[in-house]
């Protein structure tokens, strides 16, 4: 995996450290690359080209999930 001239593993580690959801997109849909991205913390992996509707639906799902996780953590913290 690569990110332009950057390092995708570094990008994934930074996103994970900040609890940011990351959806990867690539023109290579090889099983190994998809699994590596997911193992490194991506919440989803989309193969290009991606329709705008599919991308919007994926992000709506991610936002709902992250919102639920944040709400859960806040409720849990308030009971301790």
C-alpha positions as CSV (number, residue, x, y, z in Angstrom):
1,X,0.0,0.0,0.0
2,X,1.2,3.5,-0.7
3,X,-0.2,7.0,-0.3
4,X,1.2,9.2,-3.1
5,X,4.7,9.8,-1.9
6,X,3.8,9.0,1.7
7,X,3.7,5.9,3.9
8,X,0.3,4.3,4.4
9,X,1.3,2.4,7.5
10,X,2.4,5.6,9.2
11,X,-0.9,7.3,8.1
12,X,-2.9,4.4,9.5
13,X,-1.0,4.4,12.8
14,X,-1.6,8.2,13.2
15,X,-5.3,7.8,12.5
16,X,-5.6,4.9,14.9
17,X,-3.7,6.8,17.6
18,X,-6.2,9.6,17.3
19,X,-9.2,7.3,17.0
20,X,-10.0,8.6,13.5
21,X,-11.9,6.3,11.2
22,X,-10.0,5.7,7.9
23,X,-11.6,4.3,4.7
24,X,-9.0,3.3,2.2
25,X,-9.5,3.5,-1.6
26,X,-7.3,1.9,-4.1
27,X,-7.3,0.7,-7.7
28,X,-5.8,-2.5,-6.5
29,X,-8.3,-4.8,-4.9
30,X,-6.0,-7.6,-4.1
31,X,-7.1,-9.7,-1.2
32,X,-3.7,-9.3,0.5
33,X,-3.8,-5.5,0.2
34,X,-7.3,-5.3,1.5
35,X,-6.5,-7.5,4.5
36,X,-3.4,-5.6,5.3
37,X,-5.3,-2.3,5.3
38,X,-8.0,-3.7,7.6
39,X,-5.4,-5.3,9.9
40,X,-3.7,-1.9,10.2
41,X,-6.9,-0.3,11.3
42,X,-8.9,0.9,8.3
43,X,-12.6,0.6,8.9
44,X,-13.3,-0.2,5.2
45,X,-11.6,-0.6,1.9
46,X,-13.1,0.5,-1.4
47,X,-11.9,-0.4,-4.8
48,X,-11.8,2.5,-7.3
49,X,-13.7,3.7,-9.1
50,X,-16.1,4.4,-6.3
51,X,-19.5,5.9,-7.0
52,X,-20.3,9.1,-5.1
53,X,-23.5,7.3,-3.7
54,X,-21.5,4.4,-2.4
55,X,-18.9,6.7,-0.8
56,X,-21.6,8.7,0.9
57,X,-23.3,5.6,2.2
58,X,-20.0,4.2,3.6
59,X,-19.2,7.5,5.4
60,X,-22.7,7.8,6.8
61,X,-22.2,4.3,8.3
62,X,-18.8,5.2,9.7
63,X,-20.2,8.4,11.2
64,X,-23.1,6.6,12.8
65,X,-20.7,3.9,14.2
66,X,-18.2,6.4,15.5
67,X,-21.0,8.5,17.0
68,X,-22.3,5.4,18.8
69,X,-18.8,4.5,20.1
70,X,-18.2,8.1,21.4
71,X,-21.6,8.1,23.1
72,X,-20.9,4.7,24.7
73,X,-17.5,5.8,26.0
74,X,-19.0,9.1,27.4
75,X,-21.8,7.2,29.2
76,X,-19.3,4.6,30.5
77,X,-17.0,7.4,31.8
78,X,-19.8,9.2,33.5
79,X,-20.7,6.2,35.6
80,X,-17.2,5.8,37.0
